[in-house]
Amino acid sequence: MVRLSGEITREDGESGGRWVYRADGAGAEMTYSRLGTSKIIVDHTGVPDAFRGQGVGLALAERMVADMRSEGMRVIALCPFVKAQAQRHPDWADVIE
């Protein structure tokens, strides 16, 4: 689990939402769309240059997996970053298709 100085929050709506990390006046996000009541599609992870190399993208992915696991949801990863992380983390297979 990546440790960051800022906090990751989740903004959830009817059709989708995002996880957001904010620190030092900058923000990173991972966005998703709902696919029915049991799946989401993660379509984008955006990390500004100010956060590169700090594990912010991985921290967003870990939070997404933890949230979806606790909610019994499955994830379709269209985002190339999330796809790559899922290959590196076989323990996420119960969440990411």
matplotlib code that plots the C-alpha trace (Angstrom):
import matplotlib.pyplot as plt

x = [0.0, 1.4, 1.6, 0.9, 0.9, -2.5, -5.9, -7.8, -11.5, -14.3, -16.9, -19.8, -22.8, -25.6, -23.7, -20.1, -17.6, -13.9, -11.3, -9.3, -5.9, -5.1, -1.9, 0.1, -2.4, -2.5, -4.8, -4.8, -7.9, -9.2, -12.6, -15.2, -18.7, -21.3, -22.3, -25.4, -25.5, -22.5, -19.8, -17.9, -15.7, -12.5, -11.6, -8.9, -6.1, -4.6, -1.6, 0.1, 3.9, 4.1, 3.1, 5.0, 7.2, 5.5, 3.1, 0.0, -1.5, -0.9, -2.5, -5.6, -5.8, -5.3, -8.2, -10.4, -9.7, -10.4, -13.6, -14.9, -13.9, -15.8, -18.9, -18.8, -18.4, -16.4, -14.2, -13.7, -10.4, -10.3, -7.6, -4.2, -2.6, -5.2, -4.8, -1.0, -1.4, -3.9, -1.2, 1.3, -1.2, -2.8, -4.5, -6.8, -8.3, -11.4, -12.2, -10.7, -11.9]
y = [0.0, 3.4, 6.1, 9.6, 13.0, 13.9, 12.2, 10.2, 11.0, 9.5, 11.4, 9.1, 9.8, 8.0, 7.4, 7.4, 9.2, 9.4, 9.0, 12.2, 12.8, 16.4, 17.8, 20.9, 22.6, 19.8, 16.9, 13.5, 11.4, 8.0, 8.2, 5.6, 4.9, 2.6, -0.5, -1.7, -2.3, -4.7, -3.3, -0.2, 0.8, 2.5, 4.6, 7.1, 7.8, 11.3, 12.1, 15.5, 15.8, 17.2, 13.8, 11.6, 8.9, 9.2, 6.3, 8.4, 6.4, 3.2, 4.6, 5.6, 2.1, 0.5, 2.6, 1.7, -2.0, -1.7, 0.2, -2.2, -5.2, -4.0, -3.2, -6.5, -4.8, -5.9, -3.6, -3.5, -1.7, 0.3, 2.6, 1.3, 2.2, 0.1, -2.8, -2.7, -2.6, -5.5, -7.6, -6.8, -7.5, -10.9, -10.6, -8.0, -10.7, -11.0, -7.4, -6.6, -8.6]
z = [0.0, -1.1, 1.6, 0.4, 2.2, 0.8, 0.9, -1.7, -1.8, -3.9, -5.8, -6.7, -8.9, -10.6, -13.9, -12.6, -10.6, -9.7, -7.1, -6.5, -4.8, -3.9, -2.4, -2.7, -5.0, -7.6, -8.2, -9.8, -10.7, -11.8, -13.5, -14.0, -15.4, -14.0, -16.0, -14.3, -10.5, -10.2, -12.5, -13.3, -16.2, -15.2, -18.2, -17.2, -14.7, -14.9, -12.8, -13.3, -13.7, -10.1, -8.8, -11.2, -9.6, -6.2, -6.5, -6.8, -9.7, -7.9, -4.7, -6.7, -8.2, -4.7, -3.3, -6.3, -5.8, -2.0, -2.6, -5.2, -3.2, -0.2, -2.3, -4.2, -7.5, -10.6, -12.8, -16.5, -17.0, -20.2, -18.7, -19.9, -16.5, -14.6, -17.1, -16.5, -12.7, -12.8, -14.6, -11.9, -9.1, -9.6, -6.2, -7.8, -10.1, -7.8, -8.7, -12.2, -15.2]

ax = plt.figure().add_subplot(projection="3d")
ax.plot(x, y, z, "-o")
ax.set_aspect("equal")
plt.show()
